[in-house]
Amino acid sequence: MELQHLWKTALGDIEVQISRPNFVTWFTNSQLIEQKKGVAIVALPSSFAKEWIENKYYNIVLGALRNLDENTKKVEFLVRANIDSTREIPQKQEVQESFNQLPFSDLRVDPETNLNPRYTLDSFVVGSSNELAYAAAAAIVADPGAKYNPLFVYGGVGLGKTHLMQAIGNEIRTKYHSKVRVKYVSSERFTNDVIWAIRNKRTETIKQKYRLVDVLIIDDIQFIAGKPATEEEFFHTFNALHEHDKQLIISSDQPPRFLPTLEERLRSRFEGGMIVDIGQPDYELRCAIINTKAQNQGIQLSNDVVSLIAHKIQRNLRELEGVLNRILFYQNRKVSEITIKVAETIINETIQEPSYNINPNQIIKAVSEFSDIPLNDLLNRSRKKEVAEARQIAMYLLRDMLSLSYPFIGKRLGKRDHTTAIYACEKIAGEISHNPALGQKIMMIKDLINKG
């Protein structure tokens, strides 16, 4: 297999497994330069990127290459400062002439703003789970800093937060050109800049970099929690911009009130703006997203295949993109027609179900902590409304994540009959489809369980 094509497809799998900011930060300008005797050699633009990827993403890179070539047994990284990035990133004209490019090939991040131009409001598919967030974004583009400032967007991994935030930045750049200075940054990059400034006694550099912009977009703010120096610098940056009516756009995996390690003064400032959530997309929105992404990549999928993907992948839109990347790879190689059977095989190869190394106590404890309800109340027969709802969610998660029997679930939570457990599980499962807030809550609890 041609190395460039192999690496682009592997990058599609890697992108599914890590956050967009990390993917852009560490894998831009990477290149597979050799594959021999089971060893894949990947060139990276700096020693810092080499060290970081070796320590944090080695298994992910190896797994992505192995999925495409089972003979790959090892990955080695080397530094090549002058990587010919044109091999990996075609010019704009090439992209327009052919849709047969993987998403990474359109990754031309602006070094001044850190924005990826492929993120636009036009390409953001709107549905019931994200329409409020989209409306707030459109209002900000119309008049930055005038309303919804700060805008705080929260939601689970891979639901479109980064797309929407970068789209705001790109639309503002298009509308106002150089009159409005925009900067997008991940919280990890912001933290690294603070650390560098402290070590080199260059704190003024940070102030000039972040306090002289008109629109500051910071992704995954939850990762600065518990880092005093970073929180301190961001607090003053926030105040300096907000006092001059500069637009701030912030994202997190949870709303401000559920970030317990974040300083109270930061949390209160976030809550003083517009808070919007991006929930799990419903079936219709997932189908629309699949069709849009497929068309953008020049793929024609049957309605049956679209329906299959939408049913199989319900939580993470990056997984959708990963599946479509693999389908495109099959199509380009003309392996076979994309039938239901082929699509199912691709999905099973691409999406691996998480292996939950958890027990019932962890699930119940997570529901208790998230809902701020004493554990004993969940385990006993309290009939308070908030307790009853949390108990039903716990029952649903015990069934959904561990496939436990209804009699066991009922007995474990309040010594109830199995019919109570059946009712709870069916009730929650039914409500998730038309209640984005509930779906978001359950997703957050699952994340809490998996992190625990």
LINGI-V972892 format. One record per residue. N is the residue number from 1. RES is the residue in three letters. OMEGA is omega in whole degrees, 0 to 359 (* if undefined). Layout:
n=N res=RES omega=OMEGA
n=N res=RES omega=OMEGA
This chain:
n=1 res=MET omega=181
n=2 res=GLU omega=191
n=3 res=LEU omega=182
n=4 res=GLN omega=180
n=5 res=HIS omega=179
n=6 res=LEU omega=183
n=7 res=TRP omega=178
n=8 res=LYS omega=179
n=9 res=THR omega=177
n=10 res=ALA omega=178
n=11 res=LEU omega=176
n=12 res=GLY omega=177
n=13 res=ASP omega=180
n=14 res=ILE omega=181
n=15 res=GLU omega=179
n=16 res=VAL omega=192
n=17 res=GLN omega=180
n=18 res=ILE omega=182
n=19 res=SER omega=180
n=20 res=ARG omega=179
n=21 res=PRO omega=179
n=22 res=ASN omega=179
n=23 res=PHE omega=180
n=24 res=VAL omega=184
n=25 res=THR omega=191
n=26 res=TRP omega=186
n=27 res=PHE omega=174
n=28 res=THR omega=179
n=29 res=ASN omega=172
n=30 res=SER omega=184
n=31 res=GLN omega=172
n=32 res=LEU omega=187
n=33 res=ILE omega=180
n=34 res=GLU omega=176
n=35 res=GLN omega=187
n=36 res=LYS omega=177
n=37 res=LYS omega=176
n=38 res=GLY omega=180
n=39 res=VAL omega=176
n=40 res=ALA omega=181
n=41 res=ILE omega=183
n=42 res=VAL omega=178
n=43 res=ALA omega=179
n=44 res=LEU omega=188
n=45 res=PRO omega=182
n=46 res=SER omega=178
n=47 res=SER omega=178
n=48 res=PHE omega=178
n=49 res=ALA omega=179
n=50 res=LYS omega=182
n=51 res=GLU omega=183
n=52 res=TRP omega=182
n=53 res=ILE omega=178
n=54 res=GLU omega=185
n=55 res=ASN omega=189
n=56 res=LYS omega=189
n=57 res=TYR omega=184
n=58 res=TYR omega=183
n=59 res=ASN omega=179
n=60 res=ILE omega=179
n=61 res=VAL omega=180
n=62 res=LEU omega=180
n=63 res=GLY omega=180
n=64 res=ALA omega=179
n=65 res=LEU omega=179
n=66 res=ARG omega=179
n=67 res=ASN omega=181
n=68 res=LEU omega=180
n=69 res=ASP omega=186
n=70 res=GLU omega=179
n=71 res=ASN omega=180
n=72 res=THR omega=182
n=73 res=LYS omega=187
n=74 res=LYS omega=175
n=75 res=VAL omega=174
n=76 res=GLU omega=181
n=77 res=PHE omega=175
n=78 res=LEU omega=182
n=79 res=VAL omega=175
n=80 res=ARG omega=189
n=81 res=ALA omega=184
n=82 res=ASN omega=177
n=83 res=ILE omega=178
n=84 res=ASP omega=185
n=85 res=SER omega=181
n=86 res=THR omega=177
n=87 res=ARG omega=184
n=88 res=GLU omega=186
n=89 res=ILE omega=182
n=90 res=PRO omega=179
n=91 res=GLN omega=185
n=92 res=LYS omega=182
n=93 res=GLN omega=180
n=94 res=GLU omega=180
n=95 res=VAL omega=181
n=96 res=GLN omega=183
n=97 res=GLU omega=184
n=98 res=SER omega=176
n=99 res=PHE omega=183
n=100 res=ASN omega=177
n=101 res=GLN omega=175
n=102 res=LEU omega=183
n=103 res=PRO omega=184
n=104 res=PHE omega=181
n=105 res=SER omega=179
n=106 res=ASP omega=185
n=107 res=LEU omega=180
n=108 res=ARG omega=186
n=109 res=VAL omega=178
n=110 res=ASP omega=184
n=111 res=PRO omega=180
n=112 res=GLU omega=185
n=113 res=THR omega=187
n=114 res=ASN omega=181
n=115 res=LEU omega=174
n=116 res=ASN omega=187
n=117 res=PRO omega=181
n=118 res=ARG omega=177
n=119 res=TYR omega=178
n=120 res=THR omega=176
n=121 res=LEU omega=179
n=122 res=ASP omega=182
n=123 res=SER omega=178
n=124 res=PHE omega=184
n=125 res=VAL omega=188
n=126 res=VAL omega=176
n=127 res=GLY omega=184
n=128 res=SER omega=184
n=129 res=SER omega=183
n=130 res=ASN omega=187
n=131 res=GLU omega=178
n=132 res=LEU omega=179
n=133 res=ALA omega=180
n=134 res=TYR omega=180
n=135 res=ALA omega=178
n=136 res=ALA omega=179
n=137 res=ALA omega=180
n=138 res=ALA omega=179
n=139 res=ALA omega=179
n=140 res=ILE omega=178
n=141 res=VAL omega=181
n=142 res=ALA omega=183
n=143 res=ASP omega=183
n=144 res=PRO omega=176
n=145 res=GLY omega=185
n=146 res=ALA omega=180
n=147 res=LYS omega=180
n=148 res=TYR omega=181
n=149 res=ASN omega=3
n=150 res=PRO omega=169
n=151 res=LEU omega=180
n=152 res=PHE omega=182
n=153 res=VAL omega=178
n=154 res=TYR omega=180
n=155 res=GLY omega=183
n=156 res=GLY omega=182
n=157 res=VAL omega=172
n=158 res=GLY omega=181
n=159 res=LEU omega=175
n=160 res=GLY omega=181
n=161 res=LYS omega=182
n=162 res=THR omega=178
n=163 res=HIS omega=184
n=164 res=LEU omega=183
n=165 res=MET omega=179
n=166 res=GLN omega=177
n=167 res=ALA omega=177
n=168 res=ILE omega=180
n=169 res=GLY omega=180
n=170 res=ASN omega=180
n=171 res=GLU omega=178
n=172 res=ILE omega=178
n=173 res=ARG omega=180
n=174 res=THR omega=185
n=175 res=LYS omega=187
n=176 res=TYR omega=179
n=177 res=HIS omega=185
n=178 res=SER omega=180
n=179 res=LYS omega=179
n=180 res=VAL omega=182
n=181 res=ARG omega=184
n=182 res=VAL omega=173
n=183 res=LYS omega=174
n=184 res=TYR omega=180
n=185 res=VAL omega=173
n=186 res=SER omega=179
n=187 res=SER omega=178
n=188 res=GLU omega=178
n=189 res=ARG omega=178
n=190 res=PHE omega=179
n=191 res=THR omega=179
n=192 res=ASN omega=178
n=193 res=ASP omega=178
n=194 res=VAL omega=179
n=195 res=ILE omega=179
n=196 res=TRP omega=182
n=197 res=ALA omega=180
n=198 res=ILE omega=182
n=199 res=ARG omega=184
n=200 res=ASN omega=179
n=201 res=LYS omega=184
n=202 res=ARG omega=183
n=203 res=THR omega=178
n=204 res=GLU omega=179
n=205 res=THR omega=178
n=206 res=ILE omega=181
n=207 res=LYS omega=180
n=208 res=GLN omega=184
n=209 res=LYS omega=188
n=210 res=TYR omega=184
n=211 res=ARG omega=179
n=212 res=LEU omega=178
n=213 res=VAL omega=178
n=214 res=ASP omega=178
n=215 res=VAL omega=177
n=216 res=LEU omega=180
n=217 res=ILE omega=181
n=218 res=ILE omega=187
n=219 res=ASP omega=175
n=220 res=ASP omega=184
n=221 res=ILE omega=183
n=222 res=GLN omega=184
n=223 res=PHE omega=175
n=224 res=ILE omega=181
n=225 res=ALA omega=179
n=226 res=GLY omega=177
n=227 res=LYS omega=191
n=228 res=PRO omega=183
n=229 res=ALA omega=180
n=230 res=THR omega=179
n=231 res=GLU omega=180
n=232 res=GLU omega=181
n=233 res=GLU omega=180
n=234 res=PHE omega=178
n=235 res=PHE omega=181
n=236 res=HIS omega=176
n=237 res=THR omega=178
n=238 res=PHE omega=182
n=239 res=ASN omega=182
n=240 res=ALA omega=180
n=241 res=LEU omega=184
n=242 res=HIS omega=181
n=243 res=GLU omega=180
n=244 res=HIS omega=177
n=245 res=ASP omega=173
n=246 res=LYS omega=186
n=247 res=GLN omega=174
n=248 res=LEU omega=178
n=249 res=ILE omega=189
n=250 res=ILE omega=176
n=251 res=SER omega=178
n=252 res=SER omega=176
n=253 res=ASP omega=181
n=254 res=GLN omega=175
n=255 res=PRO omega=185
n=256 res=PRO omega=185
n=257 res=ARG omega=179
n=258 res=PHE omega=175
n=259 res=LEU omega=191
n=260 res=PRO omega=182
n=261 res=THR omega=178
n=262 res=LEU omega=181
n=263 res=GLU omega=183
n=264 res=GLU omega=182
n=265 res=ARG omega=175
n=266 res=LEU omega=181
n=267 res=ARG omega=181
n=268 res=SER omega=178
n=269 res=ARG omega=177
n=270 res=PHE omega=182
n=271 res=GLU omega=179
n=272 res=GLY omega=179
n=273 res=GLY omega=180
n=274 res=MET omega=179
n=275 res=ILE omega=179
n=276 res=VAL omega=179
n=277 res=ASP omega=171
n=278 res=ILE omega=185
n=279 res=GLY omega=177
n=280 res=GLN omega=181
n=281 res=PRO omega=177
n=282 res=ASP omega=186
n=283 res=TYR omega=182
n=284 res=GLU omega=179
n=285 res=LEU omega=178
n=286 res=ARG omega=178
n=287 res=CYS omega=180
n=288 res=ALA omega=180
n=289 res=ILE omega=180
n=290 res=ILE omega=181
n=291 res=ASN omega=180
n=292 res=THR omega=181
n=293 res=LYS omega=179
n=294 res=ALA omega=179
n=295 res=GLN omega=179
n=296 res=ASN omega=180
n=297 res=GLN omega=178
n=298 res=GLY omega=181
n=299 res=ILE omega=174
n=300 res=GLN omega=181
n=301 res=LEU omega=176
n=302 res=SER omega=179
n=303 res=ASN omega=180
n=304 res=ASP omega=180
n=305 res=VAL omega=177
n=306 res=VAL omega=180
n=307 res=SER omega=179
n=308 res=LEU omega=181
n=309 res=ILE omega=182
n=310 res=ALA omega=179
n=311 res=HIS omega=184
n=312 res=LYS omega=184
n=313 res=ILE omega=189
n=314 res=GLN omega=189
n=315 res=ARG omega=194
n=316 res=ASN omega=181
n=317 res=LEU omega=175
n=318 res=ARG omega=177
n=319 res=GLU omega=176
n=320 res=LEU omega=181
n=321 res=GLU omega=178
n=322 res=GLY omega=178
n=323 res=VAL omega=180
n=324 res=LEU omega=176
n=325 res=ASN omega=181
n=326 res=ARG omega=178
n=327 res=ILE omega=177
n=328 res=LEU omega=178
n=329 res=PHE omega=177
n=330 res=TYR omega=183
n=331 res=GLN omega=180
n=332 res=ASN omega=180
n=333 res=ARG omega=180
n=334 res=LYS omega=179
n=335 res=VAL omega=178
n=336 res=SER omega=177
n=337 res=GLU omega=181
n=338 res=ILE omega=177
n=339 res=THR omega=176
n=340 res=ILE omega=182
n=341 res=LYS omega=180
n=342 res=VAL omega=180
n=343 res=ALA omega=180
n=344 res=GLU omega=178
n=345 res=THR omega=179
n=346 res=ILE omega=180
n=347 res=ILE omega=181
n=348 res=ASN omega=179
n=349 res=GLU omega=186
n=350 res=THR omega=185
n=351 res=ILE omega=177
n=352 res=GLN omega=179
n=353 res=GLU omega=180
n=354 res=PRO omega=178
n=355 res=SER omega=185
n=356 res=TYR omega=177
n=357 res=ASN omega=186
n=358 res=ILE omega=179
n=359 res=ASN omega=183
n=360 res=PRO omega=181
n=361 res=ASN omega=179
n=362 res=GLN omega=179
n=363 res=ILE omega=182
n=364 res=ILE omega=179
n=365 res=LYS omega=180
n=366 res=ALA omega=178
n=367 res=VAL omega=179
n=368 res=SER omega=182
n=369 res=GLU omega=182
n=370 res=PHE omega=183
n=371 res=SER omega=182
n=372 res=ASP omega=178
n=373 res=ILE omega=181
n=374 res=PRO omega=182
n=375 res=LEU omega=181
n=376 res=ASN omega=179
n=377 res=ASP omega=178
n=378 res=LEU omega=186
n=379 res=LEU omega=180
n=380 res=ASN omega=189
n=381 res=ARG omega=178
n=382 res=SER omega=182
n=383 res=ARG omega=176
n=384 res=LYS omega=186
n=385 res=LYS omega=183
n=386 res=GLU omega=179
n=387 res=VAL omega=181
n=388 res=ALA omega=180
n=389 res=GLU omega=179
n=390 res=ALA omega=179
n=391 res=ARG omega=178
n=392 res=GLN omega=177
n=393 res=ILE omega=178
n=394 res=ALA omega=178
n=395 res=MET omega=180
n=396 res=TYR omega=182
n=397 res=LEU omega=177
n=398 res=LEU omega=179
n=399 res=ARG omega=186
n=400 res=ASP omega=187
n=401 res=MET omega=184
n=402 res=LEU omega=179
n=403 res=SER omega=179
n=404 res=LEU omega=182
n=405 res=SER omega=179
n=406 res=TYR omega=177
n=407 res=PRO omega=180
n=408 res=PHE omega=182
n=409 res=ILE omega=180
n=410 res=GLY omega=181
n=411 res=LYS omega=184
n=412 res=ARG omega=183
n=413 res=LEU omega=173
n=414 res=GLY omega=179
n=415 res=LYS omega=182
n=416 res=ARG omega=179
n=417 res=ASP omega=181
n=418 res=HIS omega=180
n=419 res=THR omega=176
n=420 res=THR omega=179
n=421 res=ALA omega=178
n=422 res=ILE omega=180
n=423 res=TYR omega=182
n=424 res=ALA omega=182
n=425 res=CYS omega=180
n=426 res=GLU omega=180
n=427 res=LYS omega=181
n=428 res=ILE omega=180
n=429 res=ALA omega=180
n=430 res=GLY omega=183
n=431 res=GLU omega=183
n=432 res=ILE omega=186
n=433 res=SER omega=181
n=434 res=HIS omega=179
n=435 res=ASN omega=183
n=436 res=PRO omega=181
n=437 res=ALA omega=178
n=438 res=LEU omega=178
n=439 res=GLY omega=178
n=440 res=GLN omega=180
n=441 res=LYS omega=181
n=442 res=ILE omega=178
n=443 res=MET omega=179
n=444 res=MET omega=179
n=445 res=ILE omega=177
n=446 res=LYS omega=178
n=447 res=ASP omega=179
n=448 res=LEU omega=179
n=449 res=ILE omega=183
n=450 res=ASN omega=178
n=451 res=LYS omega=183
n=452 res=GLY omega=*
